[in-house]
């Protein structure tokens, strides 16, 4: 049975195909405008290059946001069109959660032990940050420690200006792992405020990989859905909705 994973939430679209716990192929493509003109060609190419057929897909892992309003809708619309009427299982992925797990999977126990404090500060904190433009950030915080296999979310998902977020983080007396495209785009400002308390992954691990969706799936972290329940999680109202008021 094949598992297909997809995200078009940010400027970096990702798709991947997996068989059991083995990745067969992954494609990442970064665009400046919209993924709608390229994503179907990329999916066709993925199946052609791996020699697999759509009929053999049994699980679909799809990002529901937050992120670009248009981008989030594209991935959901694509999988609904591709798999309507087919016997597949759908799993929805919150991209902030996925980024946090990507950071967690990238950090070995030695890293966690060396960069954690003691007593109440023994846990390292991971901040997922997605750039919405003009220094507006979608973010969420998570805690992890070397002995844990899963993350614990601390606080709600939120939309916040970078300045306000940095004020909040500056009050934390602990190491903070930063992940997400906002961490790349605003790295200088973040590091300038948090100094050596900000820990950044390598750039190639800062942006989401759909291979992380598969790791979450194998670890029974993802929420099962169906083709009718899949809907975007924007975290905020669109400009059109705001203009109506």
Secondary structure, DSSP 8 states (H G I E B T S, - for coil): -EEEEEE-SSSEEEEEEEETTEEEEEEEEE-SS-STTTHHHHHHHHHHHHT--GGGEEEEEEE--SS-HHHHHHHHHHHHHHHTTS--EEEEE-HHHHHHHHHHHHS-HHHHHHH--SGGG-SEEEEEEEE-STTEEEEEEEEE-TT-SS-EE-S--EEEEHHHHHHHHHT--S-EEEESHHHHHTHHHHHHHHGGGEEE--HHHHS--HHHHHHHHHTT-SEEE-TTT-----SS--HHHHHH-
